[in-house]
Amino acid sequence: MQGCEKLKTPCSIAFSGIIFLYFASYLTNMNRIDRISAILIQLQSKRVVKAQDIADRFGISLRTVYRDVNTLNEAGVPVIGEAGIGYSIADGYRLPPVMFTMEEATSFLTAEKLVEKLTDKKTVAAYRSALYKIRAILRNSEKDHLNSIEEYIAVLDNPYLPKIEKEESFLQDILRGIAQRRVIAIHYTANAGDTSKREVEPVGVFYMTGRWYLIAYCKLRKDYRNFRIDRIKTLHITDGIFQQQHPSLKEYLDQVAKKEKELHKVVLLVDKIAEKYLGDQKYYNGFVSQQEKGDKIEMTFLTTSIEGIARWYMMMGDHAEIDSPAVLKQRVKQLLSAVSKKIK
């Protein structure tokens, strides 16, 4: 028996204690054991965690925090408390046994900034919870590294675009419907302001120009439709499971692209001094590639809109030449003629 005792490690003893606590309290206090498990993950996510931070996260009193931490201690988790500083867990204690490199951990931190800006509140909360679990298995030096660089990463809104309020959306519900192949019932407000009830079979979601969109097969229209998620007023995942085999999101978007207008290849010769000022605008106009040609940069685009790229070209026309196509040159001449008539 003594030999068996020697084989037990602090982590295995702690884990056994947690399992015991789970079953002992399962029937009487499910919410509390879930919270204690979450507190354990939070304690592992940083070198030191203040009791007030735990209280704020779960909306509980400091006295409840002290009681929950004491429960972890009784289960064998090596929680160290220092008055006026906070709680920490002895270095070397790890649950679960999954490790990330420093670069992987940093990429999660960077992604968090994007999630905060580009998704809804429910997704942000889910991602933050996941990030706590990732931080929990890092060594103290790695936790310190993430804490030190966190304030140096930011995703900013474009001040020249209208600000889009981050409303509660149905993004997570839609993704669950896609995974389970469930029919989704929605009340949807169209561009004209009319609201209709639809039953749809979801295919996928995508993000573009500040909005999330749902691609789904609409049972009312008997065809695929594009729904702006922020215009969905109510959403219910039904018990109906659809059997129809839909294309993947990528396949669908590729099919849509082929149905669009013919792609035009545009080649511009841009002065090197001006190329650096084009910024992301070149990507919005179908930028494909570029190469140096003497004192100029040859830039190639694929666009569906000659009109759009003609007007964009006029903003930099004194620093660029149109190599091809002829239809673009002709349209720019027409626009210049119309502009010259406006100038008196």
PLY file of the C-alpha trace (Angstrom):
ply
format ascii 1.0
element vertex 344
property float x
property float y
property float z
element edge 343
property int vertex1
property int vertex2
end_header
0.00 0.00 0.00
2.86 2.33 0.78
4.33 1.63 -2.65
1.08 2.68 -4.28
1.08 5.93 -2.33
4.56 6.76 -3.58
3.41 6.52 -7.18
0.89 9.34 -6.78
1.94 12.79 -8.00
0.52 16.11 -6.70
-1.32 16.55 -10.00
-2.90 13.09 -9.90
-4.00 13.61 -6.28
-5.48 17.00 -7.19
-7.27 15.58 -10.21
-8.75 12.76 -8.14
-9.92 15.33 -5.62
-11.60 17.40 -8.29
-13.41 14.34 -9.69
-14.60 13.48 -6.15
-15.86 17.03 -5.61
-17.63 16.99 -8.95
-19.69 13.87 -8.18
-20.26 14.87 -4.57
-21.83 18.16 -5.58
-23.33 17.23 -8.94
-26.89 16.76 -7.73
-26.97 19.66 -5.29
-24.84 22.45 -6.70
-24.11 22.11 -10.43
-23.53 25.82 -11.00
-20.94 26.08 -8.25
-18.78 23.19 -9.48
-18.85 24.68 -13.00
-17.70 27.99 -11.55
-14.94 26.36 -9.51
-13.66 24.61 -12.62
-13.67 27.95 -14.47
-11.83 29.60 -11.55
-9.16 26.89 -11.75
-8.64 27.70 -15.44
-8.50 31.43 -14.69
-5.92 30.87 -11.94
-3.74 28.99 -14.42
-4.06 31.74 -17.06
-1.84 34.27 -15.23
0.98 34.27 -12.72
-1.17 36.14 -10.16
-4.97 36.61 -10.20
-6.65 39.07 -7.84
-9.67 37.91 -5.86
-11.58 40.98 -7.09
-10.94 39.98 -10.73
-12.51 36.59 -10.04
-15.45 38.20 -8.25
-16.03 40.64 -11.14
-15.89 37.90 -13.78
-18.49 35.67 -12.12
-20.55 38.35 -10.36
-19.94 36.89 -6.89
-18.80 38.32 -3.55
-15.24 38.17 -2.27
-16.39 35.85 0.49
-17.66 33.41 -2.15
-14.31 33.67 -3.95
-12.46 32.76 -0.75
-14.77 29.79 -0.21
-14.34 28.53 -3.79
-10.55 28.85 -3.65
-10.54 26.97 -0.36
-12.51 24.19 -2.09
-9.77 23.94 -4.71
-7.15 23.71 -1.96
-9.07 20.90 -0.31
-9.15 19.07 -3.65
-5.36 19.18 -3.79
-4.86 22.09 -6.17
-1.76 24.00 -4.95
-3.31 27.49 -4.76
-1.08 30.04 -3.02
-2.71 33.17 -1.59
-0.80 36.30 -0.68
-2.59 39.08 1.18
-2.88 42.24 -0.89
-1.46 40.54 -4.00
-3.70 37.71 -5.11
-3.74 34.01 -5.85
-1.25 31.93 -7.80
-0.75 28.25 -8.55
2.56 26.52 -7.91
4.62 26.42 -11.11
4.57 22.97 -12.70
0.90 22.25 -12.04
-0.79 21.63 -15.38
-4.32 20.60 -16.39
-4.88 19.62 -19.13
-1.52 18.35 -20.56
-1.63 20.34 -23.82
1.20 22.75 -24.66
1.53 25.58 -27.18
4.62 27.34 -28.46
5.13 31.00 -27.67
4.32 31.92 -31.28
1.07 29.93 -31.20
0.01 31.54 -27.94
0.80 35.01 -29.32
-1.27 34.31 -32.42
-4.29 33.55 -30.23
-3.81 36.87 -28.47
-3.66 38.69 -31.81
-6.78 36.86 -33.00
-8.62 37.99 -29.86
-8.31 41.61 -30.99
-9.86 40.72 -34.34
-12.64 38.68 -32.74
-13.52 41.65 -30.51
-13.96 43.92 -33.53
-15.38 41.63 -36.17
-17.82 39.33 -34.36
-20.77 39.54 -31.98
-20.83 39.60 -28.18
-21.58 35.89 -27.80
-18.62 34.91 -29.98
-16.34 37.34 -28.13
-17.34 35.80 -24.79
-16.76 32.27 -26.10
-13.35 33.20 -27.49
-12.25 34.85 -24.26
-13.27 31.74 -22.33
-11.21 29.63 -24.73
-8.24 31.97 -24.35
-8.35 31.55 -20.57
-7.90 27.81 -21.16
-4.98 28.43 -23.50
-3.26 30.74 -21.03
-3.85 28.20 -18.26
-1.33 25.71 -19.68
1.48 28.18 -20.36
4.56 28.49 -18.19
4.81 31.57 -16.01
7.42 33.17 -18.29
5.07 32.76 -21.26
2.14 34.23 -19.33
4.32 37.22 -18.47
5.21 37.59 -22.16
1.54 37.69 -23.22
0.67 40.14 -20.47
3.51 42.42 -21.54
2.59 42.56 -25.25
-1.20 42.60 -24.94
-1.41 46.39 -24.69
0.67 46.79 -27.85
-1.83 45.07 -30.15
-4.93 46.90 -31.35
-7.50 46.75 -34.15
-8.90 50.19 -34.94
-12.04 51.31 -36.73
-11.69 53.21 -39.98
-12.62 56.80 -39.01
-13.83 57.50 -42.56
-16.40 54.71 -42.58
-19.72 54.74 -40.69
-19.40 53.07 -37.32
-21.28 49.78 -37.09
-22.68 49.02 -33.67
-21.88 45.50 -32.49
-25.32 44.08 -31.85
-26.16 40.70 -30.44
-26.41 38.51 -33.53
-27.25 34.88 -34.22
-23.82 33.91 -35.52
-23.22 31.08 -33.04
-26.77 29.73 -33.48
-26.35 29.70 -37.25
-23.03 27.85 -37.01
-24.66 25.27 -34.76
-27.44 24.86 -37.32
-24.87 24.33 -40.08
-22.99 21.71 -38.05
-26.20 19.82 -37.17
-27.79 20.25 -40.64
-30.88 21.79 -39.04
-33.52 23.88 -40.77
-33.54 27.42 -39.35
-36.69 29.55 -39.06
-36.08 33.30 -39.26
-37.92 36.61 -39.44
-35.94 38.66 -41.96
-36.16 42.34 -42.89
-35.29 42.98 -46.54
-33.81 46.16 -48.06
-37.27 47.61 -48.62
-38.11 47.21 -44.95
-40.56 44.34 -45.41
-40.26 41.53 -42.87
-41.05 37.96 -43.85
-40.84 34.55 -42.22
-38.48 32.12 -43.89
-37.32 28.56 -43.34
-33.79 28.14 -44.64
-31.15 25.43 -44.88
-27.86 27.13 -43.93
-24.79 26.66 -46.14
-22.23 29.02 -44.58
-21.40 32.49 -43.29
-18.89 35.06 -44.46
-17.71 38.51 -43.41
-17.44 41.41 -45.87
-17.33 45.21 -45.58
-18.15 45.28 -41.90
-21.06 42.81 -41.99
-21.68 39.09 -41.51
-23.77 37.29 -44.14
-25.57 33.96 -44.24
-25.78 31.90 -47.41
-28.74 29.54 -47.22
-31.23 27.64 -49.35
-34.55 29.44 -48.90
-37.48 27.02 -48.91
-39.87 29.88 -49.73
-37.97 31.04 -52.83
-36.75 27.54 -53.78
-33.27 28.93 -54.36
-30.13 30.07 -52.57
-30.24 33.49 -50.96
-27.86 35.86 -49.23
-29.07 37.16 -45.82
-27.45 39.93 -43.81
-27.28 38.52 -40.30
-27.92 41.88 -38.59
-31.27 42.03 -40.42
-32.44 38.75 -38.88
-34.91 39.78 -36.17
-35.63 36.35 -34.69
-34.06 32.95 -35.25
-35.11 29.47 -34.17
-33.32 26.20 -34.86
-36.07 23.74 -35.72
-36.10 19.98 -35.23
-36.10 19.49 -38.98
-32.93 17.98 -40.45
-32.38 18.72 -44.14
-31.24 15.91 -46.42
-30.43 17.96 -49.50
-26.71 18.03 -50.30
-25.70 21.66 -50.63
-22.40 22.91 -52.09
-19.73 24.04 -49.68
-19.48 27.77 -49.04
-16.39 28.02 -51.24
-18.05 26.11 -54.07
-21.12 28.34 -53.87
-19.10 31.56 -53.89
-17.04 30.28 -56.81
-20.24 29.56 -58.73
-21.55 33.05 -58.00
-18.28 34.59 -59.21
-18.57 32.72 -62.52
-22.09 34.07 -63.02
-20.93 37.63 -62.52
-19.89 39.87 -65.39
-16.82 38.94 -67.42
-13.56 39.66 -65.67
-11.43 42.32 -67.37
-7.66 42.22 -67.17
-6.28 45.70 -66.51
-2.60 46.61 -66.63
-1.40 49.97 -65.25
2.10 51.47 -65.25
2.36 53.41 -61.99
5.19 55.75 -60.97
7.22 54.23 -58.16
6.78 57.37 -56.08
2.99 56.99 -56.23
2.68 53.22 -55.75
3.25 53.37 -52.00
0.25 55.68 -51.58
-2.26 53.30 -53.13
-2.58 51.29 -49.90
-5.44 48.81 -49.68
-7.36 50.54 -52.48
-5.57 48.39 -55.04
-7.01 45.23 -53.45
-10.55 46.61 -53.62
-10.05 46.99 -57.37
-8.93 43.42 -58.03
-5.15 43.65 -57.62
-3.38 40.46 -58.78
0.36 41.15 -59.07
3.04 43.73 -59.78
6.60 43.93 -61.07
9.18 46.65 -61.60
9.66 48.03 -65.12
12.33 50.71 -65.09
11.12 53.67 -63.06
7.55 52.33 -62.99
5.58 49.51 -61.39
3.52 47.35 -63.72
0.36 46.42 -61.82
-2.14 43.83 -63.01
-5.81 43.75 -61.94
-8.81 41.54 -62.61
-12.05 43.48 -62.29
-15.72 43.09 -63.15
-16.22 46.86 -63.34
-14.42 48.96 -65.94
-16.46 51.91 -64.70
-15.22 51.49 -61.14
-11.55 51.14 -61.98
-11.79 54.03 -64.49
-12.97 56.40 -61.77
-10.34 55.07 -59.35
-7.64 55.58 -61.99
-8.60 59.25 -62.38
-7.55 59.91 -58.77
-3.95 59.04 -59.67
-3.96 59.61 -63.43
-1.07 62.07 -63.34
1.15 59.29 -61.97
-0.08 56.29 -63.99
-0.53 55.09 -67.56
-3.10 52.64 -68.88
-1.37 49.83 -70.74
-4.58 47.88 -71.40
-7.44 47.36 -72.15
-8.53 49.85 -74.80
-12.04 50.00 -73.35
-10.63 51.43 -70.13
-8.70 54.12 -71.99
-11.84 55.08 -73.88
-13.94 55.32 -70.72
-11.36 57.50 -68.95
-11.32 59.86 -71.95
-15.10 60.13 -71.76
-14.97 60.93 -68.06
-12.25 63.54 -68.56
-14.31 65.17 -71.31
-17.34 65.29 -69.03
-15.24 66.76 -66.20
-13.72 69.43 -68.46
-17.21 70.63 -69.39
-17.99 71.08 -65.70
-14.94 73.27 -65.16
-15.48 76.88 -66.28
0 1
1 2
2 3
3 4
4 5
5 6
6 7
7 8
8 9
9 10
10 11
11 12
12 13
13 14
14 15
15 16
16 17
17 18
18 19
19 20
20 21
21 22
22 23
23 24
24 25
25 26
26 27
27 28
28 29
29 30
30 31
31 32
32 33
33 34
34 35
35 36
36 37
37 38
38 39
39 40
40 41
41 42
42 43
43 44
44 45
45 46
46 47
47 48
48 49
49 50
50 51
51 52
52 53
53 54
54 55
55 56
56 57
57 58
58 59
59 60
60 61
61 62
62 63
63 64
64 65
65 66
66 67
67 68
68 69
69 70
70 71
71 72
72 73
73 74
74 75
75 76
76 77
77 78
78 79
79 80
80 81
81 82
82 83
83 84
84 85
85 86
86 87
87 88
88 89
89 90
90 91
91 92
92 93
93 94
94 95
95 96
96 97
97 98
98 99
99 100
100 101
101 102
102 103
103 104
104 105
105 106
106 107
107 108
108 109
109 110
110 111
111 112
112 113
113 114
114 115
115 116
116 117
117 118
118 119
119 120
120 121
121 122
122 123
123 124
124 125
125 126
126 127
127 128
128 129
129 130
130 131
131 132
132 133
133 134
134 135
135 136
136 137
137 138
138 139
139 140
140 141
141 142
142 143
143 144
144 145
145 146
146 147
147 148
148 149
149 150
150 151
151 152
152 153
153 154
154 155
155 156
156 157
157 158
158 159
159 160
160 161
161 162
162 163
163 164
164 165
165 166
166 167
167 168
168 169
169 170
170 171
171 172
172 173
173 174
174 175
175 176
176 177
177 178
178 179
179 180
180 181
181 182
182 183
183 184
184 185
185 186
186 187
187 188
188 189
189 190
190 191
191 192
192 193
193 194
194 195
195 196
196 197
197 198
198 199
199 200
200 201
201 202
202 203
203 204
204 205
205 206
206 207
207 208
208 209
209 210
210 211
211 212
212 213
213 214
214 215
215 216
216 217
217 218
218 219
219 220
220 221
221 222
222 223
223 224
224 225
225 226
226 227
227 228
228 229
229 230
230 231
231 232
232 233
233 234
234 235
235 236
236 237
237 238
238 239
239 240
240 241
241 242
242 243
243 244
244 245
245 246
246 247
247 248
248 249
249 250
250 251
251 252
252 253
253 254
254 255
255 256
256 257
257 258
258 259
259 260
260 261
261 262
262 263
263 264
264 265
265 266
266 267
267 268
268 269
269 270
270 271
271 272
272 273
273 274
274 275
275 276
276 277
277 278
278 279
279 280
280 281
281 282
282 283
283 284
284 285
285 286
286 287
287 288
288 289
289 290
290 291
291 292
292 293
293 294
294 295
295 296
296 297
297 298
298 299
299 300
300 301
301 302
302 303
303 304
304 305
305 306
306 307
307 308
308 309
309 310
310 311
311 312
312 313
313 314
314 315
315 316
316 317
317 318
318 319
319 320
320 321
321 322
322 323
323 324
324 325
325 326
326 327
327 328
328 329
329 330
330 331
331 332
332 333
333 334
334 335
335 336
336 337
337 338
338 339
339 340
340 341
341 342
342 343
